[in-house]
Amino acid sequence: MNKNICVLEDSEEILELIHMVLEQDYKVHGFPTVSEFMAGHPETDPDLFLLDVMLPDGNGIEVCNTLKSNTASKHIPVIIMTANAKIEDMKDLCPADDFISKPFDIDDLISRIAVQIHN
């Protein structure tokens, strides 16, 4: 059975690319806003969260902190995607399991996801 990945990404192009790249191995659930993500992710039975930082109604750092402080989701791996050049500084802002810079290498993204969900 395919594992579920919840992606919080407001760029339609990036979300479509992630979906195309991952859909052979995973079931991808995309959300363009924090509010849609928070309302919809529990119903997807997620195995991993892939979160953008800059979003129209919030940011992935706050979402990560919320997920990691919730007993129902704190065990689920979180990967933060960011275009911020100071990715090392972001590691102090939330307990994400991994961080990946944008633009990202497709093979690197795939391997980081596989490591986090032990595929």
N, C-alpha and C positions, 0 to 999 in steps of 0.2 A: 504494500500500500504506500502511495506517495505521501511524503511528509508535507505539512502545510507551512508556508512562509507568508507572513503578513508584511507587506511593504507599505510604508508611509512615505510617499513621494508625490510632490505637487507637479512635477514636470511630466506631462503626458508622454513625451518622447522617451524619457529615461524609464518611466514605468513600463512602457511598451517594450523597450529593449530588455529590461530585466525579465519581464514575463516571457518573451520569446526565448531568451537564453536558458531560463530555468524550467520552463514548462514540461520538458521531457522527463525530468527527474523529480519535480516537485509540483504541488498544487499551489499556485501563487494567488494571493488575495491582495489586490491593490486598493489603497485608500489615498485620495488626494489632499485630505485635510485631517487635522488632529481630531476634530469633532466626529467625523465619519469613522476614523480609525478607532477611537475610544468606544464608539457605539457598536461597531461591527466586529472587531477582532475577537471578542470572547466566543462568538458563535462559530469561528473557523477552527477551533481546537489547534492553535498555533504550536509549531515546533521551533520556530525561530522568528524574531522580529528584525526587519531591515528598515532602519529609520533615517530619513533625511533630517538635517538640522534646521534649515531655513524653510519655514512653511507659512502659508498665508494667515493661519489662525493660531500660531504657537511655534514651538520648536521641538525637535527630536530629543534634545537634552532633557527637557522637562518631562517628555513622554517616557524616556528611559528611566528617569528617577521614579516616576509614578509606577511603572511596570515592576521595577526592582524592589519597590517598597510594598507591593501588594502580594500577599501570601499565595494567591492563585496563579500569579505570573512570574514571581521572582526567580524561579528555576529555569525559565525559558531564556535561551541565549538571545542577546541583543547585539546587532552590528550597527554602528553609526556610520552613515555616509556623509562626508562633509567636503565642501570646497574651501574650507578655512585652511589657510597655510599653517596655522599654529595647532596642528592636530595633537601634539604632545600636551599643550595646555588644556585641551578639551578633556583629556583623560582624567583630570582632577575634578571635572564638573559632573560626571555621572559614572556609575559602575557598569558601563557597557562591557561586553565580553570581547569586543574587537572594534576597531575603527578603520575605515577605509577612505582614502582620499578620492575626491572627484577631480577630474575625470578618472575613472577607474579602468583597470585592465580587466577584461571579461574573464580570462582564465584565473586571475587572482581572486576575483569576486567568487567564482564558482568554488575554488579550493578553500577559501575562508569559510564559506557557508558549509561545505562538507565537513570541515574540521569541527565546526561548532555543533552540528547536529549528528555527528558521528556516522555519516553515510558511508 
